Amino acid sequence: MKKSRVVIIGAGVVGTAVGALLHQESYEIAAVASRSMGSAERAVQYIGAGAATTDVVKAARQGDLIFITTPDGAIASVCEKIAKKKGFPPESTVIHCCGALSAEILSPARACGARILSIHPLQTLADTDQAVANLPGSFFALDGGPDAIKTGKEIIRDLGGTVMVIPSEGKMLYHAAAVVACNYFVALVFQALRMLEAVGIPRTSGLPALMPLIKGTVGNLEKVGIPKALTGPIARGDLKTIEGHLAAFDRLMPEAKRIYCEMGRVAADAAEAKGSINEETRRKLLELFSA
């Protein structure tokens, strides 16, 4: 069966990686558009197909699937510019890959008879090679109308991903969950390194020391899931150790006590859900974290 003609508008990591993966799956890459011809040409070279251009309207007219993978703040204006010039072919599907925005940001495309869709990979994408390696096997959040969702499911299947359909009104909370799991995880490790520095362990030594613990925790999450992966003093209901931690913060690093207590409250909920502490112990933990 003939695959759709794809246009990529925005030659960054996501657009280039999606173009490369779809090209591998026999989609026809018609055009890659970017603000600079140089970046468009580099993306075309990486993808191995497509015509480079700086004319987003001309590019869009060539596609059945038009990915607007510009920076998030430019998605609406690029879409509106193309729509005003009637650049979206009727029955085409216009797609963005932003996690925080719903498909409705593309609503001007409807005036051309196009469908609108959001496809967000639940994945961290540091560079194009990593994105091409990691997108297959990832979960993708879809947001759009029924016909657009059907198209999105076909694209995600060809990308080797798994589909999650997210209601438009839930998109921001979904994205916040991704931020907590990914970005805040890095921030928590950053905070742990600060704490180690406060007792004389430099960051250059602290991160290698923590990595086996971090990898073991991720392995437990994969193996036994939540909340069973929770271990440590809160999971055991070890009030004396928690009291010792809080006293250490007061002596050595009072500015870090608040985040410890905030995360401790969440960990107490997880420990009760695990069944490793009872309601009374959870209550005592919360009292400690609120003192």
Backbone as CSV, one residue per row, in Angstrom:
resi,resn,N_x,N_y,N_z,CA_x,CA_y,CA_z,C_x,C_y,C_z
1,MET,0.841,-1.184,0.000,0.000,0.000,0.000,0.885,1.246,0.000
2,LYS,0.550,2.228,-0.835,1.333,3.446,-0.929,1.217,4.254,0.351
3,LYS,2.356,4.702,0.868,2.372,5.501,2.083,2.165,6.979,1.747
4,SER,1.767,7.742,2.752,1.463,9.159,2.578,2.716,9.975,2.270
5,ARG,2.481,11.123,1.632,3.547,12.095,1.395,3.701,12.954,2.647
6,VAL,4.912,13.060,3.133,5.189,13.745,4.396,5.944,15.044,4.137
7,VAL,5.520,16.084,4.838,6.240,17.355,4.839,6.641,17.669,6.279
8,ILE,7.876,18.049,6.468,8.391,18.441,7.780,8.645,19.944,7.759
9,ILE,7.988,20.675,8.649,8.204,22.118,8.774,8.832,22.365,10.142
10,GLY,10.121,22.657,10.122,10.886,22.768,11.368,11.906,21.655,11.413
11,ALA,13.165,21.992,11.135,14.194,20.967,10.919,15.043,20.729,12.158
12,GLY,14.398,20.704,13.319,15.106,20.407,14.556,15.196,18.919,14.816
13,VAL,15.469,18.569,16.060,15.664,17.167,16.432,14.424,16.334,16.143
14,VAL,13.255,16.789,16.608,12.041,15.983,16.466,11.662,15.824,15.003
15,GLY,11.607,16.932,14.266,11.216,16.852,12.865,12.152,15.988,12.050
16,THR,13.449,16.154,12.264,14.427,15.372,11.508,14.332,13.893,11.857
17,ALA,14.186,13.581,13.136,14.100,12.176,13.553,12.832,11.520,13.031
18,VAL,11.700,12.212,13.148,10.443,11.654,12.640,10.536,11.453,11.130
19,GLY,11.097,12.428,10.426,11.267,12.276,8.987,12.125,11.078,8.631
20,ALA,13.232,10.895,9.360,14.127,9.765,9.085,13.435,8.430,9.333
21,LEU,12.702,8.339,10.443,12.028,7.080,10.772,10.912,6.769,9.788
22,LEU,10.149,7.782,9.392,9.074,7.541,8.423,9.647,7.199,7.051
23,HIS,10.759,7.814,6.687,11.415,7.463,5.424,11.842,5.998,5.436
24,GLN,12.342,5.529,6.579,12.710,4.118,6.701,11.505,3.204,6.514
25,GLU,10.319,3.717,6.824,9.089,2.934,6.692,8.387,3.178,5.361
26,SER,9.120,3.727,4.398,8.656,3.905,3.017,7.647,5.031,2.829
27,TYR,7.543,5.940,3.792,6.792,7.165,3.534,7.613,8.029,2.574
28,GLU,6.920,8.752,1.709,7.596,9.665,0.794,7.809,11.006,1.498
29,ILE,9.034,11.401,1.682,9.340,12.693,2.291,9.403,13.719,1.165
30,ALA,8.361,14.547,1.073,8.257,15.477,-0.050,9.118,16.712,0.151
31,ALA,9.111,17.266,1.357,9.837,18.513,1.585,10.178,18.670,3.057
32,VAL,11.260,19.394,3.299,11.644,19.808,4.650,11.857,21.314,4.611
33,ALA,11.102,22.037,5.426,11.187,23.495,5.448,11.766,23.968,6.771
34,SER,12.577,25.005,6.686,13.152,25.606,7.881,13.392,27.084,7.614
35,ARG,13.641,27.854,8.677,13.912,29.280,8.495,15.198,29.509,7.716
36,SER,16.152,28.599,7.865,17.402,28.729,7.114,17.557,27.549,6.162
37,MET,18.048,27.846,4.970,18.246,26.785,3.993,19.275,25.779,4.494
38,GLY,20.259,26.256,5.235,21.288,25.354,5.742,20.723,24.274,6.637
39,SER,19.850,24.648,7.574,19.280,23.644,8.481,18.342,22.710,7.735
40,ALA,17.605,23.236,6.756,16.734,22.371,5.951,17.561,21.363,5.167
41,GLU,18.659,21.814,4.595,19.516,20.914,3.819,20.166,19.861,4.708
42,ARG,20.571,20.251,5.911,21.161,19.262,6.831,20.131,18.199,7.211
43,ALA,18.888,18.628,7.428,17.841,17.662,7.763,17.573,16.719,6.599
44,VAL,17.511,17.261,5.394,17.295,16.425,4.204,18.423,15.411,4.057
45,GLN,19.642,15.856,4.284,20.786,14.941,4.191,20.673,13.830,5.232
46,TYR,20.269,14.179,6.443,20.137,13.175,7.503,19.009,12.200,7.176
47,ILE,17.881,12.739,6.748,16.711,11.902,6.444,16.986,11.005,5.245
48,GLY,17.680,11.561,4.255,17.956,10.813,3.037,16.907,10.995,1.967
49,ALA,16.073,12.020,2.123,15.007,12.266,1.148,14.429,13.649,1.394
50,GLY,13.678,14.137,0.393,12.980,15.406,0.529,13.707,16.552,-0.141
51,ALA,12.948,17.614,-0.411,13.499,18.833,-0.984,13.580,19.894,0.101
52,ALA,14.734,20.511,0.246,14.920,21.551,1.256,14.362,22.872,0.755
53,THR,13.728,23.629,1.655,13.158,24.922,1.288,13.004,25.795,2.531
54,THR,12.897,27.099,2.297,12.534,28.018,3.374,11.094,28.499,3.223
55,ASP,10.411,28.032,2.201,9.028,28.445,1.908,8.060,27.438,2.532
56,VAL,7.512,27.784,3.702,6.658,26.828,4.415,5.345,26.582,3.687
57,VAL,4.829,27.579,2.987,3.562,27.412,2.260,3.763,26.460,1.086
58,LYS,4.811,26.691,0.325,5.123,25.804,-0.802,5.338,24.375,-0.320
59,ALA,6.025,24.228,0.793,6.267,22.888,1.333,4.965,22.221,1.739
60,ALA,4.126,22.933,2.483,2.886,22.337,2.993,1.994,21.845,1.869
61,ARG,1.972,22.543,0.753,1.100,22.164,-0.367,1.441,20.795,-0.943
62,GLN,2.605,20.271,-0.602,3.038,18.992,-1.174,2.687,17.787,-0.300
63,GLY,2.092,18.022,0.878,1.973,16.936,1.837,0.580,16.397,2.069
64,ASP,0.526,15.110,2.414,-0.679,14.502,2.997,-0.604,14.596,4.522
65,LEU,0.607,14.434,5.046,0.885,14.581,6.479,1.872,15.729,6.632
66,ILE,1.437,16.800,7.284,2.278,17.979,7.442,2.637,18.132,8.911
67,PHE,3.883,17.850,9.249,4.370,17.975,10.625,4.920,19.382,10.834
68,ILE,4.338,20.118,11.775,4.886,21.414,12.169,5.693,21.184,13.442
69,THR,6.989,21.029,13.270,7.883,20.697,14.389,8.835,21.857,14.677
70,THR,8.293,23.052,14.560,9.019,24.260,14.936,9.115,24.336,16.459
71,PRO,9.871,25.302,17.016,9.752,25.556,18.458,8.292,25.786,18.844
72,ASP,7.937,25.365,20.048,6.530,25.386,20.458,5.883,26.752,20.271
73,GLY,6.614,27.812,20.589,6.052,29.150,20.506,5.756,29.617,19.096
74,ALA,6.264,28.912,18.092,6.051,29.304,16.696,4.986,28.469,15.998
75,ILE,4.486,27.422,16.638,3.546,26.513,15.974,2.315,27.252,15.477
76,ALA,1.696,28.046,16.345,0.452,28.732,15.980,0.671,29.697,14.825
77,SER,1.729,30.493,14.883,1.951,31.495,13.836,2.300,30.850,12.502
78,VAL,3.074,29.769,12.518,3.396,29.064,11.273,2.139,28.460,10.668
79,CYS,1.319,27.840,11.505,0.069,27.253,11.018,-0.835,28.326,10.415
80,GLU,-0.963,29.445,11.109,-1.824,30.526,10.617,-1.306,31.088,9.296
81,LYS,-0.002,31.243,9.185,0.592,31.754,7.946,0.264,30.853,6.765
82,ILE,0.400,29.543,6.973,0.122,28.598,5.886,-1.365,28.589,5.560
83,ALA,-2.206,28.604,6.592,-3.655,28.561,6.379,-4.141,29.786,5.614
84,LYS,-3.600,30.959,5.919,-4.021,32.187,5.226,-3.720,32.128,3.739
85,LYS,-2.668,31.381,3.374,-2.301,31.229,1.959,-2.919,29.971,1.346
86,LYS,-3.858,29.355,2.096,-4.503,28.114,1.630,-3.461,27.052,1.290
87,GLY,-2.478,26.932,2.158,-1.372,26.029,1.875,-1.579,24.587,2.289
88,PHE,-2.612,24.331,3.114,-2.862,22.952,3.535,-3.819,22.279,2.561
89,PRO,-3.412,21.190,1.915,-4.319,20.511,0.989,-5.559,19.984,1.710
90,PRO,-6.727,20.029,1.058,-7.924,19.419,1.650,-7.678,17.941,1.962
91,GLU,-8.201,17.500,3.095,-8.065,16.113,3.555,-6.662,15.776,4.045
92,SER,-5.763,16.740,4.064,-4.452,16.477,4.666,-4.591,16.475,6.186
93,THR,-3.567,15.986,6.859,-3.539,15.993,8.323,-2.356,16.831,8.774
94,VAL,-2.650,17.849,9.571,-1.625,18.760,10.076,-1.320,18.360,11.518
95,ILE,-0.049,18.192,11.818,0.371,17.556,13.075,1.419,18.420,13.775
96,HIS,1.279,18.571,15.090,2.397,19.092,15.879,2.790,18.049,16.920
97,CYS,3.971,18.206,17.494,4.517,17.215,18.426,4.807,17.807,19.801
98,CYS,4.116,18.889,20.146,4.317,19.543,21.437,3.485,18.854,22.510
99,GLY,4.091,18.582,23.651,3.377,17.899,24.720,2.394,18.764,25.456
100,ALA,2.662,20.064,25.553,1.829,20.943,26.373,0.637,21.522,25.626
101,LEU,0.672,21.520,24.288,-0.383,22.147,23.496,-1.330,21.100,22.928
102,SER,-2.608,21.429,22.896,-3.585,20.529,22.288,-3.560,20.702,20.771
103,ALA,-4.278,19.829,20.086,-4.374,19.935,18.629,-5.044,21.232,18.202
104,GLU,-5.840,21.827,19.080,-6.597,23.030,18.725,-5.708,24.205,18.348
105,ILE,-4.445,24.180,18.723,-3.538,25.247,18.320,-3.410,25.297,16.794
106,LEU,-3.775,24.194,16.140,-3.707,24.094,14.678,-5.046,24.395,14.011
107,SER,-6.000,24.918,14.748,-7.365,25.102,14.227,-7.446,25.915,12.935
108,PRO,-6.550,26.881,12.650,-6.642,27.573,11.358,-6.560,26.636,10.156
109,ALA,-5.930,25.480,10.319,-5.804,24.541,9.197,-7.151,23.973,8.772
110,ARG,-8.110,23.976,9.685,-9.437,23.446,9.347,-10.089,24.231,8.214
111,ALA,-9.782,25.520,8.122,-10.370,26.351,7.066,-9.964,25.876,5.676
112,CYS,-8.871,25.128,5.600,-8.416,24.564,4.327,-8.984,23.167,4.092
113,GLY,-9.769,22.668,5.043,-10.300,21.314,4.930,-9.368,20.253,5.464
114,ALA,-8.379,20.675,6.254,-7.421,19.722,6.821,-7.887,19.235,8.185
115,ARG,-7.412,18.061,8.562,-7.611,17.550,9.922,-6.436,17.992,10.784
116,ILE,-6.655,18.072,12.085,-5.580,18.513,12.983,-5.322,17.445,14.041
117,LEU,-4.053,17.324,14.420,-3.639,16.227,15.292,-2.397,16.640,16.078
118,SER,-2.348,16.223,17.315,-1.133,16.341,18.122,-0.594,14.944,18.395
119,ILE,0.684,14.737,18.108,1.385,13.484,18.413,2.592,13.845,19.273
120,HIS,2.559,13.450,20.539,3.680,13.788,21.427,4.376,12.526,21.900
121,PRO,5.672,12.379,21.587,6.412,11.218,22.089,6.771,11.400,23.558
122,LEU,6.409,10.434,24.370,6.748,10.478,25.796,8.176,9.963,25.948
123,GLN,9.107,10.810,25.558,10.509,10.403,25.476,11.389,11.644,25.587
124,THR,12.572,11.484,26.128,13.538,12.579,26.162,14.427,12.483,24.926
125,LEU,14.582,13.601,24.224,15.253,13.602,22.927,16.369,14.644,22.939
126,ALA,17.555,14.221,23.304,18.674,15.152,23.446,19.295,15.514,22.104
127,ASP,19.333,14.566,21.179,19.879,14.837,19.854,19.213,13.908,18.853
128,THR,19.494,14.131,17.574,18.773,13.409,16.527,19.080,11.920,16.537
129,ASP,20.340,11.550,16.698,20.682,10.126,16.733,19.966,9.423,17.882
130,GLN,19.954,10.064,19.054,19.268,9.472,20.200,17.775,9.370,19.932
131,ALA,17.213,10.387,19.298,15.780,10.371,19.004,15.422,9.228,18.061
132,VAL,16.219,9.035,17.030,15.959,7.938,16.087,16.061,6.591,16.793
133,ALA,16.987,6.481,17.737,17.156,5.223,18.474,16.036,4.994,19.482
134,ASN,15.562,6.070,20.135,14.649,5.920,21.273,13.170,6.041,20.939
135,LEU,12.820,6.695,19.843,11.389,6.849,19.539,10.690,5.505,19.313
136,PRO,11.261,4.575,18.539,10.627,3.256,18.454,10.576,2.607,19.837
137,GLY,9.406,2.111,20.193,9.225,1.530,21.515,8.687,2.498,22.543
138,SER,8.609,3.781,22.196,8.093,4.783,23.124,6.570,4.839,23.074
139,PHE,5.991,5.452,24.109,4.570,5.770,24.102,4.379,7.143,23.464
140,PHE,3.279,7.296,22.732,2.953,8.556,22.075,1.546,8.971,22.477
141,ALA,1.386,10.236,22.866,0.073,10.765,23.234,-0.576,11.404,22.016
142,LEU,-1.816,11.013,21.745,-2.578,11.546,20.621,-3.700,12.430,21.118
143,ASP,-3.947,13.510,20.389,-5.053,14.415,20.684,-5.575,14.944,19.356
144,GLY,-6.867,14.755,19.107,-7.464,15.229,17.865,-8.822,14.601,17.647
145,GLY,-9.422,14.874,16.488,-10.705,14.288,16.141,-10.572,12.826,15.754
146,PRO,-11.708,12.120,15.607,-11.670,10.673,15.336,-10.870,10.296,14.094
147,ASP,-11.063,11.019,12.988,-10.335,10.681,11.763,-8.840,10.940,11.923
148,ALA,-8.522,12.051,12.585,-7.111,12.374,12.811,-6.462,11.356,13.746
149,ILE,-7.197,10.939,14.771,-6.671,9.925,15.699,-6.380,8.630,14.948
150,LYS,-7.254,8.258,14.037,-7.030,7.043,13.245,-5.723,7.157,12.456
151,THR,-5.523,8.308,11.834,-4.273,8.536,11.103,-3.074,8.486,12.045
152,GLY,-3.223,9.111,13.216,-2.143,9.114,14.196,-1.764,7.718,14.646
153,LYS,-2.751,6.871,14.840,-2.471,5.495,15.252,-1.658,4.755,14.190
154,GLU,-1.959,5.027,12.925,-1.202,4.388,11.846,0.249,4.874,11.838
155,ILE,0.426,6.177,12.052,1.787,6.732,12.087,2.580,6.132,13.244
156,ILE,1.966,6.081,14.416,2.661,5.565,15.596,2.979,4.083,15.439
157,ARG,2.073,3.348,14.829,2.364,1.935,14.546,3.612,1.829,13.681
158,ASP,3.704,2.668,12.647,4.859,2.611,11.760,6.136,3.116,12.434
159,LEU,5.985,3.970,13.440,7.148,4.420,14.211,7.570,3.399,15.266
160,GLY,6.774,2.334,15.418,7.093,1.311,16.410,6.725,1.704,17.814
161,GLY,5.736,2.610,17.952,5.355,3.105,19.263,4.048,2.536,19.763
162,THR,3.648,2.982,20.951,2.400,2.590,21.601,1.550,3.836,21.800
163,VAL,0.249,3.708,21.564,-0.659,4.860,21.546,-1.288,5.102,22.910
164,MET,-1.349,6.384,23.308,-2.199,6.853,24.397,-3.028,8.011,23.840
165,VAL,-4.346,7.953,24.003,-5.202,9.056,23.560,-5.486,9.950,24.763
166,ILE,-5.163,11.237,24.644,-5.293,12.204,25.732,-6.372,13.216,25.368
167,PRO,-7.371,13.455,26.234,-8.353,14.506,25.947,-7.683,15.872,25.953
168,SER,-8.172,16.779,25.117,-7.546,18.101,24.990,-7.419,18.808,26.327
169,GLU,-8.468,18.697,27.156,-8.461,19.415,28.427,-7.449,18.841,29.417
170,GLY,-6.972,17.627,29.158,-5.996,17.000,30.046,-4.561,17.130,29.576
171,LYS,-4.342,17.826,28.456,-3.011,17.850,27.847,-1.959,18.489,28.755
172,MET,-2.306,19.583,29.405,-1.330,20.261,30.261,-0.935,19.404,31.462
173,LEU,-1.922,18.734,32.079,-1.602,17.891,33.235,-0.785,16.677,32.802
174,TYR,-1.125,16.117,31.634,-0.321,15.031,31.063,1.130,15.482,30.892
175,HIS,1.306,16.667,30.328,2.662,17.155,30.082,3.388,17.438,31.387
176,ALA,2.649,17.947,32.380,3.257,18.181,33.691,3.737,16.870,34.306
177,ALA,2.971,15.788,34.103,3.400,14.478,34.603,4.709,14.054,33.947
178,ALA,4.828,14.308,32.649,6.068,13.977,31.947,7.236,14.801,32.476
179,VAL,6.981,16.071,32.773,8.022,16.943,33.324,8.481,16.439,34.690
180,VAL,7.522,16.025,35.525,7.874,15.506,36.850,8.732,14.247,36.720
181,ALA,8.329,13.336,35.831,9.044,12.063,35.699,10.424,12.224,35.071
182,CYS,10.571,13.195,34.186,11.838,13.345,33.458,12.668,14.504,34.004
183,ASN,12.187,15.716,33.827,12.975,16.896,34.196,13.178,17.005,35.702
184,TYR,12.110,16.749,36.472,12.251,16.854,37.923,13.103,15.721,38.491
185,PHE,13.138,14.602,37.801,14.045,13.529,38.216,15.493,14.020,38.160
186,VAL,15.839,14.691,37.061,17.186,15.258,36.949,17.411,16.301,38.041
187,ALA,16.378,17.114,38.299,16.497,18.136,39.344,16.704,17.506,40.724
188,LEU,16.038,16.370,40.988,16.220,15.690,42.273,17.646,15.161,42.426
189,VAL,18.191,14.633,41.341,19.585,14.177,41.399,20.514,15.372,41.618
190,PHE,20.211,16.478,40.963,20.987,17.707,41.168,20.965,18.118,42.637
191,GLN,19.780,18.013,43.258,19.658,18.361,44.675,20.429,17.373,45.551
192,ALA,20.367,16.093,45.219,21.131,15.097,45.980,22.628,15.390,45.909
193,LEU,23.097,15.830,44.745,24.515,16.174,44.604,24.879,17.386,45.453
194,ARG,23.980,18.351,45.534,24.212,19.493,46.426,24.372,19.035,47.877
195,MET,23.543,18.083,48.265,23.603,17.581,49.640,24.919,16.857,49.896
196,LEU,25.360,16.080,48.918,26.653,15.409,49.066,27.794,16.422,49.130
197,GLU,27.690,17.478,48.330,28.717,18.526,48.371,28.791,19.176,49.751
198,ALA,27.630,19.277,50.418,27.595,19.901,51.749,28.351,19.088,52.793
199,VAL,28.586,17.797,52.506,29.365,16.970,53.442,30.730,16.607,52.854
200,GLY,31.147,17.369,51.833,32.508,17.240,51.339,32.726,16.332,50.154
201,ILE,31.655,15.825,49.537,31.811,14.955,48.367,31.593,15.795,47.111
202,PRO,32.611,16.003,46.288,32.450,16.854,45.103,31.511,16.220,44.080
203,ARG,30.922,17.079,43.266,29.953,16.603,42.276,30.565,15.592,41.313
204,THR,31.838,15.784,41.001,32.504,14.856,40.082,32.573,13.443,40.641
205,SER,32.581,13.314,41.951,32.549,11.994,42.587,31.132,11.584,42.950
206,GLY,30.289,12.570,43.251,28.941,12.269,43.717,28.077,11.583,42.685
207,LEU,28.122,12.071,41.434,27.266,11.460,40.413,27.656,10.017,40.123
208,PRO,28.941,9.696,39.922,29.300,8.284,39.746,28.897,7.424,40.942
209,ALA,28.952,8.009,42.142,28.560,7.242,43.328,27.068,6.951,43.339
210,LEU,26.269,7.901,42.851,24.813,7.728,42.859,24.297,6.873,41.702
211,MET,25.045,6.799,40.600,24.519,6.138,39.403,24.116,4.680,39.621
212,PRO,24.893,3.850,40.331,24.418,2.480,40.561,23.098,2.439,41.332
213,LEU,22.939,3.357,42.290,21.684,3.442,43.041,20.536,3.853,42.128
214,ILE,20.787,4.842,41.275,19.753,5.311,40.348,19.364,4.196,39.383
215,LYS,20.368,3.523,38.816,20.081,2.441,37.867,19.335,1.298,38.547
216,GLY,19.709,0.992,39.791,19.006,-0.058,40.523,17.558,0.303,40.779
217,THR,17.310,1.580,41.080,15.943,2.035,41.315,15.112,1.939,40.045
218,VAL,15.679,2.380,38.924,14.965,2.274,37.644,14.697,0.806,37.311
219,GLY,15.672,-0.050,37.585,15.465,-1.482,37.365,14.335,-2.033,38.206
220,ASN,14.243,-1.585,39.458,13.134,-2.019,40.316,11.795,-1.527,39.784
221,LEU,11.761,-0.296,39.289,10.523,0.234,38.705,10.066,-0.628,37.538
222,GLU,11.018,-1.022,36.689,10.676,-1.853,35.534,10.242,-3.251,35.967
223,LYS,10.884,-3.770,37.009,10.638,-5.157,37.417,9.374,-5.319,38.246
224,VAL,9.192,-4.450,39.255,8.072,-4.657,40.191,7.050,-3.533,40.167
225,GLY,7.378,-2.398,39.518,6.400,-1.327,39.370,6.226,-0.471,40.613
226,ILE,5.193,0.370,40.547,4.831,1.280,41.643,3.614,0.712,42.353
227,PRO,3.563,0.676,43.674,4.495,1.281,44.631,5.545,0.315,45.178
228,LYS,5.591,-0.920,44.637,6.494,-1.915,45.220,7.962,-1.515,45.140
229,ALA,8.312,-0.672,44.173,9.716,-0.282,44.018,10.200,0.641,45.127
230,LEU,9.276,1.184,45.920,9.687,2.087,47.001,10.391,1.303,48.100
231,THR,11.592,1.743,48.458,12.355,1.149,49.562,12.806,2.280,50.486
232,GLY,13.581,1.950,51.512,14.152,2.975,52.371,13.364,3.222,53.640
233,PRO,13.759,4.232,54.410,13.180,4.431,55.743,11.689,4.748,55.743
234,ILE,11.205,5.482,54.751,9.765,5.777,54.729,8.982,4.512,54.432
235,ALA,9.466,3.701,53.503,8.789,2.431,53.204,8.766,1.513,54.422
236,ARG,9.770,1.626,55.294,9.826,0.801,56.503,9.102,1.440,57.685
237,GLY,8.732,2.702,57.545,8.142,3.411,58.681,9.163,3.707,59.765
238,ASP,10.397,3.949,59.372,11.505,4.164,60.309,11.523,5.633,60.750
239,LEU,10.735,5.939,61.758,10.572,7.320,62.199,11.868,7.914,62.750
240,LYS,12.651,7.108,63.466,13.881,7.626,64.067,14.878,8.084,63.006
241,THR,14.989,7.319,61.934,15.900,7.729,60.865,15.426,9.025,60.218
242,ILE,14.120,9.141,59.994,13.583,10.375,59.413,13.862,11.559,60.342
243,GLU,13.682,11.350,61.644,13.992,12.417,62.605,15.464,12.823,62.509
244,GLY,16.334,11.830,62.334,17.759,12.117,62.177,18.048,12.924,60.923
245,HIS,17.370,12.574,59.821,17.540,13.338,58.582,17.145,14.799,58.792
246,LEU,15.995,15.001,59.410,15.490,16.363,59.600,16.428,17.182,60.485
247,ALA,16.979,16.543,61.499,17.938,17.235,62.365,19.206,17.600,61.593
248,ALA,19.626,16.720,60.700,20.816,16.999,59.887,20.579,18.181,58.960
249,PHE,19.379,18.249,58.387,19.057,19.412,57.554,19.135,20.697,58.371
250,ASP,18.573,20.662,59.573,18.589,21.861,60.423,20.017,22.321,60.711
251,ARG,20.932,21.370,60.901,22.313,21.712,61.236,23.131,22.140,60.025
252,LEU,22.954,21.417,58.919,23.900,21.528,57.813,23.352,22.174,56.540
253,MET,22.054,22.020,56.286,21.522,22.479,55.000,20.032,22.786,55.122
254,PRO,19.670,23.777,55.911,18.253,24.041,56.168,17.449,24.360,54.916
255,GLU,18.095,24.923,53.906,17.365,25.288,52.686,16.872,24.069,51.907
256,ALA,17.433,22.887,52.173,17.027,21.670,51.468,15.940,20.893,52.201
257,LYS,15.593,21.336,53.392,14.637,20.579,54.208,13.245,20.557,53.585
258,ARG,12.848,21.658,52.973,11.481,21.755,52.443,11.219,20.715,51.353
259,ILE,12.148,20.598,50.395,11.924,19.641,49.310,11.943,18.210,49.839
260,TYR,12.797,17.943,50.835,12.824,16.616,51.455,11.463,16.296,52.062
261,CYS,10.878,17.254,52.755,9.581,17.024,53.408,8.455,16.884,52.386
262,GLU,8.496,17.704,51.333,7.452,17.609,50.301,7.476,16.232,49.639
263,MET,8.662,15.766,49.274,8.765,14.450,48.652,8.481,13.350,49.666
264,GLY,8.806,13.589,50.933,8.503,12.614,51.976,7.014,12.366,52.116
265,ARG,6.213,13.415,51.976,4.757,13.242,52.054,4.255,12.332,50.933
266,VAL,4.792,12.545,49.740,4.401,11.690,48.613,4.875,10.258,48.847
267,ALA,6.100,10.107,49.349,6.632,8.771,49.629,5.812,8.063,50.699
268,ALA,5.299,8.806,51.687,4.448,8.198,52.717,3.159,7.659,52.106
269,ASP,2.586,8.401,51.162,1.400,7.904,50.457,1.723,6.620,49.695
270,ALA,2.883,6.612,49.025,3.284,5.424,48.267,3.528,4.239,49.193
271,ALA,4.124,4.486,50.362,4.390,3.401,51.313,3.095,2.798,51.837
272,GLU,2.110,3.652,52.107,0.820,3.119,52.555,0.154,2.324,51.436
273,ALA,0.246,2.827,50.198,-0.315,2.092,49.060,0.388,0.752,48.874
274,LYS,1.679,0.713,49.166,2.444,-0.537,49.076,2.020,-1.527,50.151
275,GLY,1.519,-1.009,51.274,1.144,-1.866,52.388,2.268,-2.100,53.370
276,SER,3.365,-1.347,53.213,4.503,-1.548,54.116,4.395,-0.705,55.382
277,ILE,3.499,0.273,55.401,3.185,1.012,56.626,1.671,1.111,56.749
278,ASN,1.192,1.322,57.972,-0.250,1.480,58.169,-0.609,2.965,58.249
279,GLU,-1.883,3.245,58.397,-2.359,4.625,58.425,-1.767,5.404,59.595
280,GLU,-1.611,4.744,60.741,-1.059,5.424,61.910,0.387,5.860,61.669
281,THR,1.181,4.977,61.068,2.572,5.335,60.773,2.632,6.447,59.731
282,ARG,1.769,6.361,58.746,1.717,7.435,57.744,1.400,8.764,58.413
283,ARG,0.455,8.761,59.332,0.079,9.997,60.029,1.273,10.565,60.800
284,LYS,2.022,9.690,61.464,3.192,10.144,62.220,4.270,10.717,61.291
285,LEU,4.435,10.078,60.136,5.392,10.600,59.160,4.981,11.994,58.690
286,LEU,3.700,12.151,58.389,3.224,13.451,57.922,3.396,14.522,58.994
287,GLU,3.236,14.135,60.252,3.464,15.089,61.344,4.924,15.534,61.378
288,LEU,5.832,14.580,61.183,7.253,14.936,61.145,7.555,15.897,59.991
289,PHE,6.967,15.606,58.834,7.249,16.428,57.659,6.591,17.802,57.736
290,SER,5.630,17.958,58.627,4.936,19.241,58.778,5.461,20.068,59.943
291,ALA,6.355,19.488,60.735,6.855,20.180,61.946,7.717,21.390,61.579
